[in-house]
Amino acid sequence: MSLLTWDYDGDLFCALTTETGAGEGRMTHFELSEARMGPGGASSTPVPPVPGPTAVTVIAYAPEEEKPAEVYFDATQTLPFAVLQHFVALVASHMASTGS
């Protein structure tokens, strides 16, 4: 699992990547959401942002599945187009590097 956060126009967004399964049953989930500040910890420890409700989900299957990736959108959320472009570039780069 990996979490990448970035700033766009003063707002934080994040891409959460999770791989499940192995071999032919492997799937990679990419989730785009607005980042939120996590619950407070010790005052000396900075709290990293956490994902908010998912706005866009991409599910990529193992190449052996010969099944195209699927995309799901949350109909209740909006986000800047530039944020979606950045997310798509991240997903495309990951898929190209893994052969998905």
CNS distance restraints for C-alpha pairs under 8 A (distance, minus, plus):
assign (resid   1 and name CA) (resid  16 and name CA) 7.17 0.50 0.50
assign (resid   1 and name CA) (resid  17 and name CA) 5.46 0.50 0.50
assign (resid   1 and name CA) (resid  18 and name CA) 4.48 0.50 0.50
assign (resid   1 and name CA) (resid  19 and name CA) 6.65 0.50 0.50
assign (resid   2 and name CA) (resid  16 and name CA) 5.79 0.50 0.50
assign (resid   2 and name CA) (resid  17 and name CA) 5.21 0.50 0.50
assign (resid   2 and name CA) (resid  18 and name CA) 6.75 0.50 0.50
assign (resid   3 and name CA) (resid  14 and name CA) 6.69 0.50 0.50
assign (resid   3 and name CA) (resid  15 and name CA) 5.75 0.50 0.50
assign (resid   3 and name CA) (resid  16 and name CA) 4.55 0.50 0.50
assign (resid   3 and name CA) (resid  17 and name CA) 6.45 0.50 0.50
assign (resid   4 and name CA) (resid  14 and name CA) 5.43 0.50 0.50
assign (resid   4 and name CA) (resid  15 and name CA) 5.24 0.50 0.50
assign (resid   4 and name CA) (resid  16 and name CA) 6.55 0.50 0.50
assign (resid   5 and name CA) (resid  12 and name CA) 6.67 0.50 0.50
assign (resid   5 and name CA) (resid  13 and name CA) 5.56 0.50 0.50
assign (resid   5 and name CA) (resid  14 and name CA) 4.16 0.50 0.50
assign (resid   5 and name CA) (resid  15 and name CA) 6.46 0.50 0.50
assign (resid   5 and name CA) (resid  35 and name CA) 7.28 0.50 0.50
assign (resid   5 and name CA) (resid  49 and name CA) 7.86 0.50 0.50
assign (resid   6 and name CA) (resid  12 and name CA) 5.64 0.50 0.50
assign (resid   6 and name CA) (resid  13 and name CA) 5.52 0.50 0.50
assign (resid   6 and name CA) (resid  14 and name CA) 6.33 0.50 0.50
assign (resid   7 and name CA) (resid  11 and name CA) 5.52 0.50 0.50
assign (resid   7 and name CA) (resid  12 and name CA) 4.52 0.50 0.50
assign (resid   7 and name CA) (resid  13 and name CA) 6.30 0.50 0.50
assign (resid   8 and name CA) (resid  12 and name CA) 6.29 0.50 0.50
assign (resid   8 and name CA) (resid  13 and name CA) 7.31 0.50 0.50
assign (resid   8 and name CA) (resid  83 and name CA) 7.13 0.50 0.50
assign (resid  11 and name CA) (resid  34 and name CA) 7.70 0.50 0.50
assign (resid  12 and name CA) (resid  34 and name CA) 6.02 0.50 0.50
assign (resid  12 and name CA) (resid  35 and name CA) 5.17 0.50 0.50
assign (resid  12 and name CA) (resid  36 and name CA) 7.48 0.50 0.50
assign (resid  13 and name CA) (resid  32 and name CA) 7.33 0.50 0.50
assign (resid  13 and name CA) (resid  33 and name CA) 5.79 0.50 0.50
assign (resid  13 and name CA) (resid  34 and name CA) 4.25 0.50 0.50
assign (resid  13 and name CA) (resid  35 and name CA) 4.76 0.50 0.50
assign (resid  13 and name CA) (resid  51 and name CA) 7.89 0.50 0.50
assign (resid  13 and name CA) (resid  83 and name CA) 7.73 0.50 0.50
assign (resid  14 and name CA) (resid  31 and name CA) 8.00 0.50 0.50
assign (resid  14 and name CA) (resid  32 and name CA) 5.84 0.50 0.50
assign (resid  14 and name CA) (resid  33 and name CA) 5.53 0.50 0.50
assign (resid  14 and name CA) (resid  34 and name CA) 6.06 0.50 0.50
assign (resid  14 and name CA) (resid  35 and name CA) 5.56 0.50 0.50
assign (resid  14 and name CA) (resid  50 and name CA) 7.97 0.50 0.50
assign (resid  14 and name CA) (resid  51 and name CA) 6.29 0.50 0.50
assign (resid  15 and name CA) (resid  30 and name CA) 6.62 0.50 0.50
assign (resid  15 and name CA) (resid  31 and name CA) 5.48 0.50 0.50
assign (resid  15 and name CA) (resid  32 and name CA) 4.74 0.50 0.50
assign (resid  15 and name CA) (resid  33 and name CA) 6.69 0.50 0.50
assign (resid  15 and name CA) (resid  51 and name CA) 7.98 0.50 0.50
assign (resid  15 and name CA) (resid  87 and name CA) 6.98 0.50 0.50
assign (resid  16 and name CA) (resid  29 and name CA) 7.87 0.50 0.50
assign (resid  16 and name CA) (resid  30 and name CA) 5.71 0.50 0.50
assign (resid  16 and name CA) (resid  31 and name CA) 5.10 0.50 0.50
assign (resid  16 and name CA) (resid  32 and name CA) 6.67 0.50 0.50
assign (resid  16 and name CA) (resid  51 and name CA) 7.57 0.50 0.50
assign (resid  17 and name CA) (resid  28 and name CA) 6.93 0.50 0.50
assign (resid  17 and name CA) (resid  29 and name CA) 5.67 0.50 0.50
assign (resid  17 and name CA) (resid  30 and name CA) 4.65 0.50 0.50
assign (resid  17 and name CA) (resid  31 and name CA) 6.56 0.50 0.50
assign (resid  18 and name CA) (resid  28 and name CA) 5.66 0.50 0.50
assign (resid  18 and name CA) (resid  29 and name CA) 5.17 0.50 0.50
assign (resid  18 and name CA) (resid  30 and name CA) 6.66 0.50 0.50
assign (resid  19 and name CA) (resid  26 and name CA) 7.01 0.50 0.50
assign (resid  19 and name CA) (resid  27 and name CA) 5.73 0.50 0.50
assign (resid  19 and name CA) (resid  28 and name CA) 4.35 0.50 0.50
assign (resid  19 and name CA) (resid  29 and name CA) 6.30 0.50 0.50
assign (resid  20 and name CA) (resid  26 and name CA) 5.67 0.50 0.50
assign (resid  20 and name CA) (resid  27 and name CA) 5.37 0.50 0.50
assign (resid  20 and name CA) (resid  28 and name CA) 6.38 0.50 0.50
assign (resid  21 and name CA) (resid  25 and name CA) 5.38 0.50 0.50
assign (resid  21 and name CA) (resid  26 and name CA) 4.30 0.50 0.50
assign (resid  21 and name CA) (resid  27 and name CA) 6.35 0.50 0.50
assign (resid  22 and name CA) (resid  26 and name CA) 4.50 0.50 0.50
assign (resid  22 and name CA) (resid  27 and name CA) 7.98 0.50 0.50
assign (resid  23 and name CA) (resid  62 and name CA) 7.15 0.50 0.50
assign (resid  24 and name CA) (resid  62 and name CA) 5.65 0.50 0.50
assign (resid  24 and name CA) (resid  63 and name CA) 7.53 0.50 0.50
assign (resid  24 and name CA) (resid  64 and name CA) 5.47 0.50 0.50
assign (resid  24 and name CA) (resid  65 and name CA) 6.09 0.50 0.50
assign (resid  25 and name CA) (resid  61 and name CA) 7.61 0.50 0.50
assign (resid  25 and name CA) (resid  62 and name CA) 6.63 0.50 0.50
assign (resid  25 and name CA) (resid  65 and name CA) 7.62 0.50 0.50
assign (resid  26 and name CA) (resid  61 and name CA) 6.19 0.50 0.50
assign (resid  26 and name CA) (resid  62 and name CA) 5.19 0.50 0.50
assign (resid  27 and name CA) (resid  59 and name CA) 6.72 0.50 0.50
assign (resid  27 and name CA) (resid  60 and name CA) 5.66 0.50 0.50
assign (resid  27 and name CA) (resid  61 and name CA) 4.58 0.50 0.50
assign (resid  27 and name CA) (resid  62 and name CA) 5.99 0.50 0.50
assign (resid  28 and name CA) (resid  59 and name CA) 5.73 0.50 0.50
assign (resid  28 and name CA) (resid  60 and name CA) 5.12 0.50 0.50
assign (resid  28 and name CA) (resid  61 and name CA) 6.47 0.50 0.50
assign (resid  29 and name CA) (resid  57 and name CA) 6.90 0.50 0.50
assign (resid  29 and name CA) (resid  58 and name CA) 5.80 0.50 0.50
assign (resid  29 and name CA) (resid  59 and name CA) 4.70 0.50 0.50
assign (resid  29 and name CA) (resid  60 and name CA) 6.53 0.50 0.50
assign (resid  30 and name CA) (resid  57 and name CA) 5.60 0.50 0.50
assign (resid  30 and name CA) (resid  58 and name CA) 5.03 0.50 0.50
assign (resid  30 and name CA) (resid  59 and name CA) 6.44 0.50 0.50
assign (resid  30 and name CA) (resid  91 and name CA) 7.07 0.50 0.50
assign (resid  31 and name CA) (resid  54 and name CA) 6.07 0.50 0.50
assign (resid  31 and name CA) (resid  55 and name CA) 7.44 0.50 0.50
assign (resid  31 and name CA) (resid  56 and name CA) 5.80 0.50 0.50
assign (resid  31 and name CA) (resid  57 and name CA) 4.56 0.50 0.50
assign (resid  31 and name CA) (resid  58 and name CA) 6.55 0.50 0.50
assign (resid  32 and name CA) (resid  54 and name CA) 5.72 0.50 0.50
assign (resid  32 and name CA) (resid  55 and name CA) 5.76 0.50 0.50
assign (resid  32 and name CA) (resid  56 and name CA) 5.15 0.50 0.50
assign (resid  32 and name CA) (resid  57 and name CA) 6.45 0.50 0.50
assign (resid  32 and name CA) (resid  87 and name CA) 6.93 0.50 0.50
assign (resid  33 and name CA) (resid  51 and name CA) 5.90 0.50 0.50
assign (resid  33 and name CA) (resid  52 and name CA) 5.61 0.50 0.50
assign (resid  33 and name CA) (resid  53 and name CA) 5.98 0.50 0.50
assign (resid  33 and name CA) (resid  54 and name CA) 4.67 0.50 0.50
assign (resid  33 and name CA) (resid  55 and name CA) 5.31 0.50 0.50
assign (resid  33 and name CA) (resid  56 and name CA) 7.11 0.50 0.50
assign (resid  34 and name CA) (resid  51 and name CA) 6.31 0.50 0.50
assign (resid  34 and name CA) (resid  52 and name CA) 5.42 0.50 0.50
assign (resid  34 and name CA) (resid  53 and name CA) 7.25 0.50 0.50
assign (resid  34 and name CA) (resid  54 and name CA) 7.69 0.50 0.50
assign (resid  34 and name CA) (resid  55 and name CA) 7.95 0.50 0.50
assign (resid  35 and name CA) (resid  49 and name CA) 5.76 0.50 0.50
assign (resid  35 and name CA) (resid  50 and name CA) 5.48 0.50 0.50
assign (resid  35 and name CA) (resid  51 and name CA) 4.70 0.50 0.50
assign (resid  35 and name CA) (resid  52 and name CA) 5.44 0.50 0.50
assign (resid  36 and name CA) (resid  49 and name CA) 5.21 0.50 0.50
assign (resid  36 and name CA) (resid  50 and name CA) 5.27 0.50 0.50
assign (resid  36 and name CA) (resid  51 and name CA) 6.08 0.50 0.50
assign (resid  36 and name CA) (resid  52 and name CA) 5.84 0.50 0.50
assign (resid  37 and name CA) (resid  47 and name CA) 7.06 0.50 0.50
assign (resid  37 and name CA) (resid  48 and name CA) 6.61 0.50 0.50
assign (resid  37 and name CA) (resid  49 and name CA) 4.40 0.50 0.50
assign (resid  37 and name CA) (resid  50 and name CA) 6.00 0.50 0.50
assign (resid  38 and name CA) (resid  47 and name CA) 6.08 0.50 0.50
assign (resid  38 and name CA) (resid  48 and name CA) 6.30 0.50 0.50
assign (resid  38 and name CA) (resid  49 and name CA) 5.36 0.50 0.50
assign (resid  38 and name CA) (resid  50 and name CA) 5.50 0.50 0.50
assign (resid  39 and name CA) (resid  47 and name CA) 7.27 0.50 0.50
assign (resid  40 and name CA) (resid  47 and name CA) 6.35 0.50 0.50
assign (resid  41 and name CA) (resid  45 and name CA) 6.40 0.50 0.50
assign (resid  41 and name CA) (resid  46 and name CA) 7.49 0.50 0.50
assign (resid  41 and name CA) (resid  47 and name CA) 6.50 0.50 0.50
assign (resid  42 and name CA) (resid  46 and name CA) 7.94 0.50 0.50
assign (resid  54 and name CA) (resid  74 and name CA) 7.14 0.50 0.50
assign (resid  55 and name CA) (resid  73 and name CA) 5.88 0.50 0.50
assign (resid  55 and name CA) (resid  74 and name CA) 4.95 0.50 0.50
assign (resid  55 and name CA) (resid  77 and name CA) 6.03 0.50 0.50
assign (resid  55 and name CA) (resid  78 and name CA) 7.58 0.50 0.50
assign (resid  56 and name CA) (resid  71 and name CA) 7.17 0.50 0.50
assign (resid  56 and name CA) (resid  72 and name CA) 5.73 0.50 0.50
assign (resid  56 and name CA) (resid  73 and name CA) 4.65 0.50 0.50
assign (resid  56 and name CA) (resid  74 and name CA) 6.26 0.50 0.50
assign (resid  57 and name CA) (resid  71 and name CA) 5.69 0.50 0.50
assign (resid  57 and name CA) (resid  72 and name CA) 5.09 0.50 0.50
assign (resid  57 and name CA) (resid  73 and name CA) 6.54 0.50 0.50
assign (resid  58 and name CA) (resid  69 and name CA) 6.78 0.50 0.50
assign (resid  58 and name CA) (resid  70 and name CA) 5.61 0.50 0.50
assign (resid  58 and name CA) (resid  71 and name CA) 4.49 0.50 0.50
assign (resid  58 and name CA) (resid  72 and name CA) 6.44 0.50 0.50
assign (resid  59 and name CA) (resid  69 and name CA) 5.50 0.50 0.50
assign (resid  59 and name CA) (resid  70 and name CA) 5.19 0.50 0.50
assign (resid  59 and name CA) (resid  71 and name CA) 6.51 0.50 0.50
assign (resid  60 and name CA) (resid  68 and name CA) 7.09 0.50 0.50
assign (resid  60 and name CA) (resid  69 and name CA) 4.41 0.50 0.50
assign (resid  60 and name CA) (resid  70 and name CA) 6.66 0.50 0.50
assign (resid  60 and name CA) (resid  95 and name CA) 7.73 0.50 0.50
assign (resid  60 and name CA) (resid 100 and name CA) 6.46 0.50 0.50
assign (resid  61 and name CA) (resid  65 and name CA) 6.35 0.50 0.50
assign (resid  61 and name CA) (resid  66 and name CA) 7.84 0.50 0.50
assign (resid  61 and name CA) (resid  67 and name CA) 6.42 0.50 0.50
assign (resid  61 and name CA) (resid  68 and name CA) 7.14 0.50 0.50
assign (resid  61 and name CA) (resid  69 and name CA) 6.32 0.50 0.50
assign (resid  61 and name CA) (resid 100 and name CA) 6.36 0.50 0.50
assign (resid  62 and name CA) (resid  66 and name CA) 7.54 0.50 0.50
assign (resid  62 and name CA) (resid 100 and name CA) 5.54 0.50 0.50
assign (resid  63 and name CA) (resid  67 and name CA) 7.48 0.50 0.50
assign (resid  63 and name CA) (resid  99 and name CA) 6.42 0.50 0.50
assign (resid  63 and name CA) (resid 100 and name CA) 4.96 0.50 0.50
assign (resid  79 and name CA) (resid  83 and name CA) 6.83 0.50 0.50
assign (resid  79 and name CA) (resid  84 and name CA) 7.32 0.50 0.50
assign (resid  80 and name CA) (resid  84 and name CA) 6.73 0.50 0.50
assign (resid  81 and name CA) (resid  85 and name CA) 6.20 0.50 0.50
assign (resid  82 and name CA) (resid  86 and name CA) 6.19 0.50 0.50
assign (resid  83 and name CA) (resid  87 and name CA) 6.24 0.50 0.50
assign (resid  84 and name CA) (resid  88 and name CA) 6.11 0.50 0.50
assign (resid  85 and name CA) (resid  89 and name CA) 6.20 0.50 0.50
assign (resid  86 and name CA) (resid  90 and name CA) 6.33 0.50 0.50
assign (resid  87 and name CA) (resid  91 and name CA) 6.22 0.50 0.50
assign (resid  88 and name CA) (resid  92 and name CA) 5.97 0.50 0.50
assign (resid  89 and name CA) (resid  93 and name CA) 6.04 0.50 0.50
assign (resid  90 and name CA) (resid  94 and name CA) 6.25 0.50 0.50
assign (resid  91 and name CA) (resid  95 and name CA) 6.07 0.50 0.50
assign (resid  92 and name CA) (resid  96 and name CA) 6.04 0.50 0.50
assign (resid  93 and name CA) (resid  97 and name CA) 6.22 0.50 0.50
assign (resid  94 and name CA) (resid  98 and name CA) 6.28 0.50 0.50
assign (resid  95 and name CA) (resid  99 and name CA) 5.77 0.50 0.50
assign (resid  95 and name CA) (resid 100 and name CA) 4.88 0.50 0.50
assign (resid  96 and name CA) (resid 100 and name CA) 6.60 0.50 0.50
